[in-house]
Amino acid sequence: MVVLPHHEEQLNSSNLIPTPWGFKGYVGDKWILREDLPKASIEPDQDAVERIKNEPENLTNVLAAIEKDAMFETLVEDCTRGGAQSYWAGKSIGMVTRLATISRAFGTDHYKKLDESLRTCLDLWLGIVEGLPIENVIRYDEVWGGLFMRGAGLNEEIYPWTNFGFVSYADHHFHFGYWIYAIAYYAKHNTEWAKVTENKARITSLARDVGNPSKNDPYFPTVRHKDWFFGSSWATGIGGGARQEESASEAINCYHALGALGKSLNDTVMEDVGRLMTATELRATRYYWTVRENNRHIFPQPLQTYGVLGQLQEDGIFYYTLNWECEPDQFPQRHACIVGIQIIPIVSISHWYMDQEWANNVYNVCSWAIDPVSAPGGDIIDQTWDTATPVTTRWGAFCHTIMSKKDTKSQADAIAYTLALDTSDLEPGTGLASNLLFIYEST
């Protein structure tokens, strides 16, 4: 059997043989791959929270960030306005959910109003109450076996790539991941709501759409996007073309949320499936999206320097983002957007791959994006291309969060950078409190 690089450390080396194609082969009738499963919890790290509570300056900063985020959040507007899309509304509900967990952890009462907003949006999008615009009503597709939204009015044409291709089954784990994350939190703290028979059926339908483990389920395919052999997921749906995935971090978020939802519902199968999907996604992300010492040799020289992959496709690798613009939309600033798309959203599972080793490998490109003149040739490139303009804080903030893991100076720089921002300066779906907590967690 062909062995991919991420399999090697899980297998007995005596069973591995070289092949002419660069991959190793495994000699044997079967193999067993064992994974350390992360906890199915979306709560902030309690040890870090207690440590911050005993550090007056850091505690003051986190509490101020919670207040800023709570004052800025616009979740109800984001999920009820006409034209809202499941991805952007999902990022908003993900940000509010993360903020609510931090509020509870630090003993503030902001979570009370946040929970009200969560309930309003969850009831609408799950179809528990009516009032959602027709283009966003979640329906079941009897042909392909899955959930979809029209993304258009009743008399309007449906385009396959509307809403990032959701209607043609692209990115379901990205979109629904944010909603499952929110449901996992809300169901934990509002068990009676989650126990209502109709509510639970709607909740588990979302989970089955992206994480159904059973071939005996006649309504949904098994683990829709997941490739068990490769370890990671493919974001593409039925729209044709080569399979690919851009944001590995959003896939991790989905499966971690799935495990947490299982825990909230006391569904041990869902919990364990989510944990296993998370573990394998993490391993693949560490091997194929983030450059490290143990995988550097599998990347071409430019990516060895840049430290991160933009997109993995079954027939190629790419150092760019898909159909969205960075600000400014050019290099070296765009380095930060490529790093950032492999970070968003910052949640409790993020530290499993956002570590010092990866920070060391993206430090240079992040530094160039934040201070373009410092990039090789940055002082001589035609200035009409805004080469001296730093990347927008929306993506620069992601660079600072990962750079904070490098050393104490980088951490101090990241703290100063974050404290100077308002929530509106961040990429939607991101919060100041979440970023600060992640930065402080390594102190």
C-alpha positions as CSV (number, residue, x, y, z in Angstrom):
1,M,0.0,0.0,0.0
2,V,1.2,3.5,-0.8
3,V,2.2,5.5,2.3
4,L,1.7,9.2,2.4
5,P,4.1,11.4,4.5
6,H,1.7,11.9,7.4
7,H,1.3,8.1,7.7
8,E,4.9,7.4,8.2
9,E,5.3,8.3,11.9
10,Q,2.3,6.2,12.8
11,L,3.6,3.0,11.2
12,N,6.3,0.5,12.0
13,S,9.4,1.6,10.0
14,S,10.4,-2.1,9.4
15,N,7.3,-2.4,7.2
16,L,8.2,0.6,5.0
17,I,10.0,0.3,1.7
18,P,11.2,2.9,-0.8
19,T,9.4,3.2,-4.2
20,P,10.4,4.9,-7.5
21,W,7.7,7.5,-7.0
22,G,9.0,9.3,-3.9
23,F,6.4,7.8,-1.6
24,K,7.1,4.9,0.6
25,G,5.3,1.6,0.5
26,Y,3.9,-0.5,3.3
27,V,4.4,-4.3,3.3
28,G,1.7,-6.1,5.2
29,D,-1.9,-7.1,5.1
30,K,-3.2,-4.3,7.2
31,W,-2.1,-1.3,9.2
32,I,-3.4,0.5,12.3
33,L,-3.2,4.3,12.6
34,R,-3.6,5.6,16.1
35,E,-4.5,9.2,17.0
36,D,-4.5,11.2,20.2
37,L,-8.0,12.6,20.2
38,P,-8.5,16.2,21.4
39,K,-11.1,17.0,24.0
40,A,-14.5,17.7,22.7
41,S,-14.7,21.1,24.4
42,I,-14.9,24.6,22.9
43,E,-14.4,26.2,26.3
44,P,-11.3,28.4,26.8
45,D,-8.3,26.7,28.5
46,Q,-9.1,27.0,32.2
47,D,-5.5,27.0,33.4
48,A,-4.8,29.9,31.1
49,V,-7.9,31.7,32.3
50,E,-6.9,31.3,35.9
51,R,-3.4,32.5,35.2
52,I,-4.7,35.6,33.5
53,K,-7.1,36.3,36.3
54,N,-4.0,36.6,38.6
55,E,-2.2,39.0,36.2
56,P,-3.9,42.4,36.8
57,E,-2.8,44.1,33.6
58,N,-3.6,41.1,31.3
59,L,-7.0,40.6,33.0
60,T,-7.8,44.3,32.5
61,N,-7.0,44.0,28.8
62,V,-9.1,40.9,28.3
63,L,-12.1,42.4,30.1
64,A,-11.8,45.6,28.0
65,A,-11.7,43.5,24.9
66,I,-14.8,41.5,25.9
67,E,-16.6,44.8,26.4
68,K,-15.4,46.1,23.0
69,D,-16.5,43.0,21.2
70,A,-19.9,42.9,23.0
71,M,-20.6,46.5,22.0
72,F,-19.7,45.8,18.4
73,E,-21.4,42.5,17.7
74,T,-24.2,42.7,15.2
75,L,-25.3,39.1,15.1
76,V,-29.1,39.5,14.9
77,E,-28.7,42.0,12.0
78,D,-26.2,39.7,10.3
79,C,-28.5,36.6,10.4
80,T,-31.9,38.3,9.6
81,R,-31.2,40.9,6.9
82,G,-32.1,40.2,3.4
83,G,-29.1,38.8,1.3
84,A,-27.4,37.3,4.4
85,Q,-25.4,34.2,3.5
86,S,-24.7,31.2,5.6
87,Y,-21.0,31.8,5.5
88,W,-20.9,35.4,6.6
89,A,-23.8,34.9,9.1
90,G,-21.9,31.8,10.3
91,K,-18.8,33.8,10.9
92,S,-20.8,36.3,12.9
93,I,-22.4,33.6,15.0
94,G,-19.0,31.9,15.5
95,M,-17.5,35.2,16.8
96,V,-20.4,35.7,19.2
97,T,-20.2,32.1,20.5
98,R,-16.5,32.3,21.1
99,L,-17.1,35.6,23.0
100,A,-19.9,34.1,25.1
101,T,-17.5,31.3,26.2
102,I,-14.9,33.8,27.1
103,S,-17.4,35.9,29.0
104,R,-18.5,32.9,31.1
105,A,-14.9,31.9,31.7
106,F,-14.0,35.4,33.0
107,G,-17.2,35.8,35.0
108,T,-18.7,38.7,33.1
109,D,-22.4,38.9,32.4
110,H,-22.0,39.8,28.7
111,Y,-23.0,36.2,27.7
112,K,-26.6,36.8,28.8
113,K,-27.3,39.2,25.9
114,L,-25.1,37.2,23.6
115,D,-27.1,34.1,24.4
116,E,-30.3,35.9,23.5
117,S,-28.9,36.8,20.1
118,L,-27.7,33.3,19.6
119,R,-31.2,31.9,20.3
120,T,-32.8,34.3,17.9
121,C,-30.5,33.3,15.0
122,L,-30.4,29.6,15.8
123,D,-34.2,29.4,15.9
124,L,-34.5,31.2,12.6
125,W,-31.8,29.2,10.7
126,L,-32.8,25.9,12.1
127,G,-36.4,26.6,11.0
128,I,-37.7,26.4,14.6
129,V,-39.5,29.7,13.9
130,E,-40.4,31.3,10.6
131,G,-39.1,34.6,9.2
132,L,-35.9,33.7,7.4
133,P,-35.7,35.0,3.8
134,I,-36.6,32.3,1.3
135,E,-33.1,32.2,-0.2
136,N,-31.7,31.1,3.2
137,V,-34.3,28.5,4.2
138,I,-32.5,25.2,4.7
139,R,-34.0,22.4,2.6
140,Y,-33.3,18.7,2.1
141,D,-32.2,17.6,-1.4
142,E,-33.6,14.2,-2.2
143,V,-31.4,13.8,-5.3
144,W,-27.9,14.2,-3.8
145,G,-28.8,13.6,-0.1
146,G,-28.0,16.7,1.8
147,L,-29.0,20.2,3.0
148,F,-28.9,23.2,0.8
149,M,-30.1,26.8,0.5
150,R,-31.4,28.3,-2.8
151,G,-29.4,31.4,-2.5
152,A,-32.0,33.0,-4.7
153,G,-35.7,34.0,-4.6
154,L,-38.4,31.6,-5.8
155,N,-38.5,33.1,-9.3
156,E,-34.8,33.7,-9.6
157,E,-32.3,31.4,-11.3
158,I,-30.1,29.3,-9.0
159,Y,-26.4,29.5,-9.8
160,P,-24.1,26.6,-8.8
161,W,-21.5,28.9,-7.2
162,T,-23.8,31.2,-5.3
163,N,-22.8,31.5,-1.7
164,F,-19.3,30.1,-2.3
165,G,-20.9,27.1,-4.1
166,F,-22.9,26.0,-1.1
167,V,-25.9,25.1,-3.3
168,S,-23.7,22.6,-5.2
169,Y,-22.3,21.2,-1.9
170,A,-19.0,23.1,-1.8
171,D,-17.8,24.3,1.6
172,H,-20.6,22.7,3.7
173,H,-18.1,22.0,6.5
174,F,-16.9,25.6,6.5
175,H,-20.4,27.1,6.6
176,F,-22.1,24.6,8.9
177,G,-19.0,24.4,11.1
178,Y,-19.7,27.8,12.5
179,W,-23.4,27.0,13.1
180,I,-22.6,23.7,14.7
181,Y,-20.1,25.4,16.9
182,A,-22.8,27.8,18.1
183,I,-25.3,25.0,18.6
184,A,-22.8,23.0,20.7
185,Y,-22.3,26.0,23.0
186,Y,-26.0,26.9,23.2
187,A,-27.2,23.3,23.7
188,K,-24.7,22.8,26.6
189,H,-26.1,25.8,28.5
190,N,-29.7,25.4,27.4
191,T,-30.4,21.6,27.5
192,E,-34.1,21.8,27.5
193,W,-34.1,23.7,24.1
194,A,-31.8,21.0,22.6
195,K,-34.0,18.2,24.0
196,V,-37.2,19.3,22.2
197,T,-37.8,16.5,19.7
198,E,-38.2,18.7,16.6
199,N,-35.3,20.9,17.6
200,K,-33.0,17.9,18.1
201,A,-33.9,16.5,14.7
202,R,-33.0,19.8,13.0
203,I,-29.8,20.0,15.0
204,T,-28.7,16.5,14.2
205,S,-29.5,17.0,10.5
206,L,-26.8,19.7,10.3
207,A,-24.4,17.3,12.0
208,R,-25.3,14.5,9.7
209,D,-24.8,16.7,6.6
210,V,-21.0,17.0,7.3
211,G,-20.3,14.3,9.8
212,N,-22.6,11.3,9.3
213,P,-20.5,8.2,10.2
214,S,-22.9,5.5,9.0
215,K,-23.3,4.0,5.5
216,N,-26.7,2.8,6.7
217,D,-28.1,6.4,6.9
218,P,-30.3,6.6,3.7
219,Y,-30.4,10.4,3.8
220,F,-26.8,11.6,4.0
221,P,-23.4,10.4,2.7
222,T,-20.7,9.4,5.1
223,V,-18.5,12.3,6.3
224,R,-19.3,14.4,3.2
225,H,-16.0,16.2,2.7
226,K,-13.6,14.0,4.6
227,D,-10.9,11.9,2.9
228,W,-9.9,9.3,5.5
229,F,-6.8,8.2,3.6
230,F,-5.5,11.7,3.0
231,G,-6.5,12.8,6.5
232,S,-7.9,16.2,5.4
233,S,-11.0,17.3,3.6
234,W,-11.9,18.4,0.1
235,A,-14.1,21.6,0.0
236,T,-15.4,21.0,-3.5
237,G,-18.9,19.6,-4.0
238,I,-20.5,18.4,-7.2
239,G,-19.5,21.4,-9.4
240,G,-16.8,19.6,-11.3
241,G,-13.1,20.2,-11.5
242,A,-10.3,19.0,-9.4
243,R,-10.9,18.5,-5.7
244,Q,-9.3,21.2,-3.5
245,E,-9.4,22.8,-0.1
246,E,-8.2,26.3,0.9
247,S,-8.9,26.8,4.6
248,A,-7.8,23.8,6.6
249,S,-8.5,25.7,9.8
250,E,-12.2,26.1,9.1
251,A,-12.4,22.3,8.5
252,I,-10.8,21.8,11.9
253,N,-13.3,24.2,13.4
254,C,-16.2,22.2,12.0
255,Y,-15.1,18.8,13.2
256,H,-14.1,20.1,16.6
257,A,-17.5,21.7,16.9
258,L,-19.1,18.4,15.9
259,G,-17.4,16.6,18.7
260,A,-18.5,19.4,21.1
261,L,-22.1,19.1,19.9
262,G,-22.0,15.4,20.6
263,K,-20.8,16.1,24.1
264,S,-23.6,18.7,24.6
265,L,-26.2,16.2,23.4
266,N,-24.8,13.3,25.3
267,D,-24.3,11.6,21.9
268,T,-21.1,9.6,22.4
269,V,-21.0,8.4,18.7
270,M,-21.2,12.0,17.4
271,E,-18.6,13.1,20.0
272,D,-16.1,10.4,19.1
273,V,-16.6,10.8,15.4
274,G,-16.0,14.6,15.7
275,R,-12.9,14.0,17.8
276,L,-11.5,11.5,15.3
277,M,-12.2,13.8,12.3
278,T,-10.6,16.6,14.2
279,A,-7.5,14.6,15.0
280,T,-6.9,13.4,11.4
281,E,-7.6,16.9,10.1
282,L,-5.0,18.3,12.5
283,R,-2.4,15.8,11.4
284,A,-3.0,16.5,7.7
285,T,-3.0,20.3,8.3
286,R,0.4,20.1,10.1
287,Y,1.8,18.1,7.3
288,Y,0.4,19.6,4.1
289,W,-0.6,23.2,5.0
290,T,2.0,24.3,7.5
291,V,5.8,24.0,6.9
292,R,7.7,22.3,9.7
293,E,11.1,20.6,10.0
294,N,9.6,17.1,9.5
295,N,7.8,18.0,6.3
296,R,9.9,20.8,4.8
297,H,11.4,18.4,2.2
298,I,8.0,17.7,0.6
299,F,7.5,21.4,-0.4
300,P,9.2,23.3,-3.3
301,Q,11.7,25.9,-2.3
302,P,9.4,29.0,-2.3
303,L,7.0,27.3,0.0
304,Q,9.8,26.2,2.3
305,T,10.6,29.9,2.6
306,Y,6.9,31.1,3.0
307,G,6.0,28.5,5.6
308,V,2.3,28.0,4.6
309,L,0.2,26.6,1.7
310,G,-2.6,28.6,0.2
311,Q,-4.6,25.8,-1.4
312,L,-4.1,22.1,-1.8
313,Q,-5.6,20.5,-4.9
314,E,-5.5,16.8,-5.8
315,D,-3.3,17.6,-8.8
316,G,-1.3,20.6,-7.5
317,I,-0.4,23.0,-4.7
318,F,-0.9,26.7,-4.8
319,Y,0.4,29.8,-3.0
320,Y,-2.6,32.1,-3.4
321,T,-6.1,32.6,-2.2
322,L,-9.2,31.8,-4.3
323,N,-11.8,34.4,-5.3
324,W,-11.3,37.0,-2.6
325,E,-9.0,40.0,-2.4
326,C,-6.4,40.8,0.2
327,E,-5.9,44.5,1.1
328,P,-3.7,45.6,-0.6
329,D,-4.2,42.8,-3.1
330,Q,-0.5,42.2,-3.9
331,F,2.7,40.8,-2.4
332,P,4.3,41.0,0.1
333,Q,1.1,42.1,1.9
334,R,-0.9,39.1,0.6
335,H,1.4,36.8,2.5
336,A,-0.7,37.7,5.6
337,C,-3.9,36.7,3.9
338,I,-2.6,33.3,3.0
339,V,-1.4,32.8,6.6
340,G,-4.7,34.1,7.9
341,I,-6.9,31.8,5.9
342,Q,-5.1,28.9,7.6
343,I,-5.9,30.4,11.0
344,I,-9.4,31.6,10.9
345,P,-11.3,31.2,13.3
346,I,-9.2,31.4,16.4
347,V,-10.9,29.0,18.9
348,S,-9.8,26.7,21.7
349,I,-8.5,24.0,19.3
350,S,-6.2,26.4,17.4
351,H,-3.2,25.9,19.7
352,W,-3.0,22.3,18.5
353,Y,-1.3,23.5,15.3
354,M,-0.7,27.3,15.8
355,D,2.5,26.7,17.7
356,Q,6.1,28.0,18.0
357,E,7.4,25.8,15.2
358,W,4.9,27.1,12.7
359,A,5.4,30.6,14.0
360,N,9.1,30.4,13.2
361,N,8.4,29.4,9.7
362,V,5.9,32.2,8.8
363,Y,7.6,34.9,10.8
364,N,9.4,36.3,7.8
365,V,6.4,36.5,5.4
366,C,4.2,37.9,8.2
367,S,6.9,40.6,9.0
368,W,7.0,41.5,5.3
369,A,3.3,41.8,5.0
370,I,3.1,44.1,8.1
371,D,6.2,46.1,7.1
372,P,6.4,45.7,3.3
373,V,9.5,47.8,3.0
374,S,11.4,45.2,5.0
375,A,10.6,42.5,2.3
376,P,13.4,41.6,-0.1
377,G,13.4,44.3,-2.7
378,G,10.7,46.2,-0.8
379,D,12.7,49.5,-0.9
380,I,13.1,49.5,-4.7
381,I,9.8,48.3,-6.1
382,D,7.6,50.9,-7.9
383,Q,5.8,52.8,-5.1
384,T,2.8,53.4,-7.3
385,W,1.8,49.8,-6.4
386,D,1.4,50.8,-2.7
387,T,4.2,48.5,-1.7
388,A,4.9,50.5,1.4
389,T,1.3,50.2,2.6
390,P,1.0,47.5,5.4
391,V,-1.6,44.8,5.0
392,T,-4.9,45.7,6.5
393,T,-5.4,45.0,10.2
394,R,-8.1,42.5,9.2
395,W,-5.3,40.1,8.2
396,G,-2.3,41.6,10.0
397,A,-4.0,40.6,13.2
398,F,-3.8,36.9,12.2
399,C,-0.1,37.3,11.6
400,H,0.5,38.8,15.0
401,T,-1.4,36.0,16.7
402,I,0.8,33.3,15.2
403,M,3.9,35.4,15.5
404,S,3.2,35.8,19.3
405,K,4.2,32.1,19.7
406,K,7.7,32.8,18.4
407,D,9.3,34.5,21.5
408,T,8.5,37.1,24.2
409,K,9.2,40.1,22.0
410,S,6.9,38.9,19.3
411,Q,4.3,38.2,22.0
412,A,4.7,41.8,23.4
413,D,4.4,43.2,19.9
414,A,1.2,41.2,19.2
415,I,-0.3,42.4,22.5
416,A,0.5,46.0,21.7
417,Y,-0.9,45.6,18.1
418,T,-4.1,44.1,19.4
419,L,-4.7,46.6,22.1
420,A,-4.6,49.4,19.6
421,L,-7.5,47.9,17.5
422,D,-11.2,48.1,17.7
423,T,-13.3,45.0,16.9
424,S,-14.3,46.6,13.6
425,D,-10.6,46.5,12.5
426,L,-10.7,42.7,12.4
427,E,-11.9,40.2,9.8
428,P,-15.5,39.4,10.4
429,G,-15.9,36.4,12.6
430,T,-12.9,37.4,14.8
431,G,-12.9,39.1,18.2
432,L,-10.3,41.1,20.2
433,A,-10.9,39.0,23.3
434,S,-10.4,35.8,21.4
435,N,-7.1,37.0,19.9
436,L,-5.8,38.4,23.2
437,L,-6.7,35.2,25.0
438,F,-4.8,33.1,22.4
439,I,-1.8,35.4,22.7
440,Y,-1.8,35.3,26.5
441,E,-2.3,31.6,26.7
442,S,1.4,30.9,26.1
443,T,2.6,33.2,28.9
